[in-house]
Amino acid sequence: MLLQRVVTALLLLPLLLGAIFYAPTPWLYVILGAAGLLIAWEWTGIMGLTGKTPQRALYLLLTAGLLAAGWWLPVALRCGLFAVAGLWWLLALALLPGFPGNFQRRPPAKILMGLLGLLLIVSTLLALVTLHAGANGALKLLYLFFLIFAADTGAYLAGRNFGKHKLAPNVSPGKTVEGALGGLLLCAAWSLTAGMWVFEPQGAMIWQLLALSLLVAVFSIVGDLTESMFKRVAGLKDSGNILPGHGGILDRADSLLAAAPIMVLGLQLLHLS
C-alpha cells in the first residue's frame, strides 16, 4: 500500500507542477475542471447514488455548467462564494463533535448533499485559478498546496510519535490532538520561511500571513474529518479507487476543499493575493 502511494504521488507530482508553472490560467482551469468532474462523480457515491444512473450523469452536467459559468464571475462575486463556503466549514466544525448521533437523528437529504458538493467543488476550483491568475500566482498556489501537505505530514509524524489524545474518535480514530498540533507547528514554520519569500510581507503582514496560514491549516483538518464523516454515513471506506494506494481523488482533495476558498478569501482581504 505504501509503495503504491509513493509511486502514484511521484507520477502525479510532475504533472501538477507542470500545469501550475507552464499552463495559462484558462488551461489550468480546464485541467482542474476535469478533476472536479471526477470529484463530482465520487461525491454522488457519498450521496448514496450508485451505478450509471441518470441522476449521476445529470449531476456531472450540472457541475460542468456551473464550472463554466463560474469562470466569468468577477473576483468580488467569487469572494462572496468563498465566504459562503467558509460558513459551511464553520458549520462542519460544529457538526463533528456530535457525530454520529446528530446524523442518526437527522440524516442529510440527498438534495442538500448535492448542493453542498456543487458549492465545494466550484468554490475550490475558482479559488485555485483566482490565486493562479494573480501576481506570482504559480508560487502562491504552490504555497497553498505545500501548506496542506505540511499540515498532513506534521500531523502524521507528531501523531505517530506523541499521539495520545484522540481528536475526533467517532469520525477518524487515528487522528490525535498531538498530531494536529504537530501539523500546525510545521505550517507555522512553512509560513515563516516560504511565506516570506512568496508573499514578501512587511511588518504586521508577517503575523497576519502566519495567522491566516494557521487558520487554513485548521480548516484543512476539518475538511479531512468532514469527508471521513460523510463516508461513514454512506458506508464507504474510500470515495473511489482511481488513485492506487490513495483511493479516490476526493480522498486526496478533501483538505483542499476547505483550505482553498478560505486561503484565497483571506489573501484578498489582506491584499496579499
N, C-alpha and C positions, 0 to 999 in steps of 0.2 A: 504493500500500500504506500509506504513512504517513498520507495523508488518511483512508483507511478506518479506521485505528487510532484516529485522533483523534476522528472522528465517532462511532464506536462507544463510545469512552470517555466522550464528552460526553453521550451518550444514557443510558448506564448509571449514571453517577455520581450524578445527581439521584435516581434510583430507589433506589440503595443508601443514600444519605444519608437519604432519606425513610423507608426501612424501619428504619434504625438509630435515628433520633430519634423517630419517631412510632408505630411498630408496637410493641405489647406483646410481651414476650419470646416467649410461645407462638406468636404470629402470625409473628414473625421466624423462629422455628424452622421453621414451615411453609414460608415463602419459601425459606429456606436448604435445607430438605429437598428442595424441587423442584429446586434447583440441584444438590444432592447426587445426585439420581437421574440427572440428565444427566451428571454426572461418572462415575457408576457405568456408564452406557451406554458412555461413551468408554473407560473402563477395560477393559471387555470386549474392545474392539478391541485394546488393548495386550496383553491376554491371548491374542490370536490368534483370538477368536471374531468372525465376520463374518456379515453378513446378519441377517435377522429369525429367528434360531434360538431354539428353546425354552430353550436354556441362557442366552441373554442375557435373556430375559423372566424366567426364574427368578432370575437374579442381581439384577434390579431389584426383584422381590418380596422377596427376602431382605434387600436393602439397606433397603427401606421398613420391613420388620418390625423390623429392628434399630434403625433410627432412632426408630421409635415406642416400642420398649421402652426405649431409652436415655434418653428424656425422664424416665422415672420413677426413674432411678438417683440416689441421693443423691450429694452433692458428693464425699464421700470415695471412693466407688466410681468416680466419674468421674475423679478424680485418679489412681486406680490404672490406669485405661485410658490416661490421658495419659502415665503413666510407661512403660507398655508401648510406646506409640507412640514415645516418646523413645528407648527402647532400640533400636527398629528403625532410627531415624535415625542412631544411633551405628554400627550395622552398615552402613548405607548409606554412611556416610562412609568406612568401611574397605573397602567394595567398589569405590569409584570409582577408586582408583589402579590396580587390577588389570584394569580393563576394557580390551579386550573378551575377553582371554584367559580370565578366570575364568568368564565366561558361555559361552564356547565349550566349555570343558571340562565344565561342568555347567549346562546351560540351566535356568532356573527352571520348575518344573512349573506347569501351569495352575491346579491347586487351591491351591497356595501363593500364586500371584499373586492369585487370587480372594480368599483370606483376608486377604492384605495390603491389598487395595483396601478391603475392608469395615472393617478396623481404621482405616485412614487417613481414610476418609470419615466414619465415625461419630465417631471421636475429635475430628476437626476441627470438625464442626458442633456437637458437645456443648461443646467448648471455647469456641466463639464465643458460644453462648447462656448459658453459665455466666458468662462475663465480662459480657455484656449485662445479666444479671439482678442483678448486684451494684450497690453504691453507685456513682453516677456512671458507670454501665455503658456508656452510649452513647459518652461521650468516651473511655473506656478502650478500647472496641472500635475507635473511630476512630484512637486512638493506634497500635494494633497494625497496622491497615491501612496507615497512613502510614509506619510503621517499615519495613514490607516495601517500600513504594514508595520510601522513601529509599535502602534497600539497592540496589534495582534501578536507580534514577536515578543515584546516586553511582557505581555500577559502570559504567554506560554512559558517563557523562561522563569519568570518570578513565581508563577503558579506551580510549576513543576518542582521548584527548589524550596519554596517557602509557603506554599498554599495550605492553609488550614481551615479558613472560614469560607463557607460556601456563599457565592454571590447571589445566585438565584437557583436554588436546588431543585425546584419544581419545573424549571424551564430548561436549564443546562447544568446538570450536576457536576460537570468537570470544571466549571469556572469558579474562581475564588476571588475574594476581596483583595488578597495579596497580589494575585495575578493582575487584577485591574489596576492596582496602584503601580505595579511594575511597568505596565503598559503606559500609564500616564507619565511616569518618570522618564521613560525613553522618548516619549513625544515631546516633553519639555526640553530634553537635550537636543532633539531634532529642530525644534523651533529656535532655540538659542544658537544654533550653529548654521544649519542650512537656511533657516528663515532669514538670518541676517544677510546672507548672500543673495537670495532670490528676491526678497521684497525690499531690502535696503531701508528698514525702518529707522527712524531717528527719535531719540528722546523717549517720551511716553509711548510712542508707537511700538517700541520693542516689547513692552509689557502688555500692550493691547493685543499684539500678534500672539504672544505667549498665551494669554487668556483665551483668545479665540481658538487657538490650536488645541488647547486642553478641553475646551467645550466640545469641539468637533470630535476629539478622541473619545470623550464620554458618550456622545451620541453614536459613534461608530460601534461601541459596545452594545448600546441599546438596540441598534439595527440588527446586530448579530443575534441577540437574545430574542428579539421580536420575531425574526424568521423562524428560530427554533420553536417558539411558542406556537406559531401558526402551523408548522409542520407537525407538532404533537397533536394539535386539534384535528389535522387532516389524516393522522396516522401514517406519516411519511418519515423515512429516515433521511433521505436526500430529496432535493427539489427535482433532480434529474440525474442523468448518467452520461451527459455529453462530454464531461471532462474526466478522463481516467484518474482515479485517485482522489478527486475533489468532489465529485457529484455533479450537480448542475451549475449553470452559470449563476443562478440566483444564490447558490450556496457561497459563491465567491464574491458576489456583489452586494450581499445583504448589508454589510457595514457601509459601503459606498452610498447606498440608497439614503441612509440617514446623514452621512457626513457631507456629501457634495452640496446639497442645497443650503445647508447651514453655513458651510465654509464660504461659499460664494456670496451669500447674503451678508455675512459678516464682513467680508473683504470690501463689498460695495459700501457698507455703512462706515467703514474705517478709511475709505478712499485708498485702499491698498491694491485694488484689482487692476 
